[in-house]
Amino acid sequence: MPNTYQDIICTFSFHLFLTKTYHIITFINNQNMVPK
C-alpha cells in the first residue's frame, strides 16, 4: 500500500471525525437554545 494512499485515508477519517464532532456540538447548542 503506497504511503500517499494511507495519508489520504487518514486525512479523510480525520475530516469525517471533525465534521461529526462539529455536528454534535451544533446539535447540543441548538437543543440548549430551545425555549422550554
URPEQUI-V569700 format. One record per residue. N is the residue number from 1. PSI is psi in whole degrees, -180 to 180 (* if undefined). BURIAL is # if it has 9 or more other C-alpha atoms within 8 Angstrom, else .. Layout:
((N,PSI,BURIAL) (N,PSI,BURIAL))
This chain:
((1,124,.) (2,155,.) (3,-38,.) (4,-37,.) (5,-43,.) (6,-40,#) (7,-41,.) (8,-45,.) (9,-45,.) (10,-48,.) (11,-43,.) (12,-44,.) (13,-43,.) (14,-43,.) (15,-41,.) (16,-42,.) (17,-45,.) (18,-43,.) (19,-43,.) (20,-47,.) (21,-42,.) (22,-44,.) (23,-39,.) (24,-45,.) (25,-44,.) (26,-42,.) (27,-44,.) (28,-43,.) (29,-41,.) (30,-38,.) (31,-39,.) (32,-27,.) (33,-10,.) (34,123,.) (35,138,.) (36,*,.))
